[in-house]
Amino acid sequence: MQELADTTVNDAAEPAIGSLAEARAAIDEIDGALAVLLERRTAVAGAVQRLKPVGGFAGRNPERERQIVAAMARKAPSLGPDRLAKIMNAVIEAGLEVAEQDRGAP
């Protein structure tokens, strides 16, 4: 997994896309990979929630979230921290919802 973590868009050798169909197929492939990674992230974040003294939404750590966004912004500078913060807020909230659902919270 380290290779993926060290990859940036500039490192990725995307084949030339010559048609709308090829572009959409590439997006579908990326979206599939994102879905798998998001599910994996949610599972690991669920483990974090079980290990924290205060889990769930009450246990959010804004400083840790800023660190995550800053690290991601270094790998995806064209997105920038503001856009990545919005994306990661949605990802984190979805993960917290799943963790609460898994533990049977209302």
CORJO-V955232 format. One record per helix or strand. SS is the DSSP state (h for helix, s for strand). FROM is the first residue (numbers start at 1). TO is the last residue. If there is no record, write none. Layout:
SS|FROM|TO + SS|FROM|TO
This chain:
h|2|5 + h|20|51 + h|57|59 + h|62|75 + h|80|102
